[in-house]
Amino acid sequence: MRTCVERSVMPKRLFIDYERCNGCEICALHCSFAKTGTFNPSLSRIHVIGWEEKGLYVPTVCLHCGDPPCLPACPEAAMSKDRGTEIVSI
């Protein structure tokens, strides 16, 4: 007889309402602090692409694609994909 409760681990998901994004990048600051302990948007897993003349901002996150086009595009080969977890790392 087992005394612990077994739970399946739910993957974390990030839902973004693009129509509400104003390009402030606070999400990137919080992400970088949570992941690295520093407020540095360049270390964030969220990046905001903006077209200021149109007032359009789109937060983007890594999709961990099956065949990521970013890997061969990196001129320094600084990116890799873990075969076991399918995670793309920089």
C-alpha positions in Angstrom: 0.0 0.0 0.0 1.3 3.4 -1.0 1.1 6.4 1.4 2.1 9.1 -1.1 -0.1 10.6 -3.8 1.2 10.3 -7.3 0.6 13.2 -9.5 1.5 13.8 -13.1 3.6 16.8 -13.7 1.8 19.4 -15.8 4.1 21.3 -18.2 4.3 25.0 -17.5 2.5 27.2 -20.1 2.6 30.9 -20.7 -0.5 32.5 -22.2 0.0 35.9 -23.7 -2.7 38.4 -24.7 -1.0 40.1 -27.6 -3.7 42.8 -27.8 -2.9 44.0 -24.3 0.9 44.2 -24.6 2.3 47.8 -24.6 5.9 46.9 -25.0 6.9 47.7 -21.4 9.1 44.5 -21.1 8.2 44.1 -17.4 7.5 40.5 -18.2 11.1 40.1 -19.4 12.5 41.7 -16.2 10.5 39.4 -14.0 11.5 36.3 -16.1 15.2 37.2 -15.9 15.0 37.7 -12.2 13.2 34.4 -11.6 15.6 32.5 -13.8 18.9 34.2 -13.0 18.4 36.4 -9.9 19.2 39.6 -11.8 17.0 42.1 -13.6 18.5 41.8 -17.1 16.1 41.5 -20.0 18.8 40.1 -22.2 18.9 37.0 -19.9 15.1 36.6 -20.1 13.3 33.7 -21.8 10.7 36.3 -23.0 11.6 38.9 -25.6 9.3 41.6 -26.9 9.5 42.4 -30.6 8.0 45.8 -31.3 6.9 47.9 -34.3 6.6 51.3 -32.7 5.3 53.1 -35.7 2.3 50.7 -35.8 2.0 50.5 -32.0 2.3 46.7 -32.2 4.3 44.6 -29.7 4.6 40.9 -29.6 6.1 39.0 -26.7 7.8 35.9 -27.9 9.1 32.8 -26.1 11.1 29.8 -27.3 8.8 27.2 -28.8 11.4 24.3 -28.6 10.6 23.4 -32.2 11.0 19.8 -33.4 13.6 21.0 -36.0 14.5 24.5 -34.7 15.6 26.8 -37.5 17.6 28.9 -35.0 20.2 26.2 -34.4 21.9 26.3 -37.8 21.4 30.0 -38.0 23.6 30.8 -35.0 27.0 31.8 -36.4 28.8 30.8 -33.2 27.0 27.4 -32.7 26.0 28.7 -29.2 22.7 26.9 -29.3 21.9 23.2 -28.7 19.0 20.9 -28.3 18.9 18.2 -25.7 17.9 14.9 -27.3 16.3 13.6 -24.2 14.2 16.6 -23.0 13.8 18.4 -26.4 14.8 21.7 -24.7 16.6 24.3 -26.8 19.4 26.0 -24.9 21.5 29.0 -25.6 
